[in-house]
């Protein structure tokens, strides 16, 4: 059984986000760090370090326009030379003055056209960079009752998604993200998985839902959402992160590692682990070092996955069938309470990696190297 679990863990791919390597913070303050990348090329170099020490982070997501370059094919070449590839292309229709009242749902047709054109441009970038996934998140919504027509905004959203869907190539897809509040406080245009699911269902198989683990109200049973979307063939991927009260930029597994385990169990039970579902990190490291923060996040996902793979599904099914509530729960708890760190350390050594990625990175000299070399210029961060 251990051999089979190791084989499945060896095949796991966890995508890191380019924006995790830049400066970030809150609406109160962005804290700069020494050695932060100054351009997308340096972001990819840092992402390659995460893959170098974990062995399971072979792609890096881009965010447009934060990662705009003149030649995306050349950026993809750069990534390949460093042992990684370009992953999802994330669109940005929330950081422009025109989008104060929305982007694709804005009441002004001119603004809607501007936003849709950006999304179409992102598909062009996918073509050039070799990406097969477009990530869509809209901050669109309203702050006050009566501010705009709620149904009309859904109509505008549907029209925009239809146009973008038609532009996708046969091997491409888009993932529609949802968030129940912020920055819109009265009504968000894509507030929940049901809204995202309904729009994707109407469009076809190349439109799927992405579950951001930080985008739910307290107490939401995220694993139910995962199970449902898997059952319907509409779960396209995850944005992994953690939240305590609101927002979602903390390291995955930091707030509730048991929840992450439960989610991964439903992914495995539902066949999603081997079905092309994207496991992506979506985090900003405000006070912790960037690269170690990503390494730790990858390790947290690995640990949750290993525990989920340990669940004795035959014993669980037997307990469930017989109605033995306590025995069924015990099967899950036994797997969750297993210390999988030795198993993962053995796996890394079998993959010719250091058993402790955090310690290996700290001893590599790379942290000191980037501090010394990345002097001058403008550090990357929100909006750059």
PyMOL commands that set and color helices and strands:
alter all, ss='L'
color gray80, all
select helices_A, chain A and resi 2-10+18-21+40-54+72-81+97-101+109-129+150-167+193-203+222-231+257-269+272-274+290-309+313-322+325-336+341-350+357-362+366-373
alter helices_A, ss='H'
color red, helices_A
select strands_A, chain A and resi 14-17+59-64+85-91+133-136+141-142+173-177+187-188+207-212+235-240+278-281
alter strands_A, ss='S'
color yellow, strands_A
deselect
rebuild
show_as cartoon
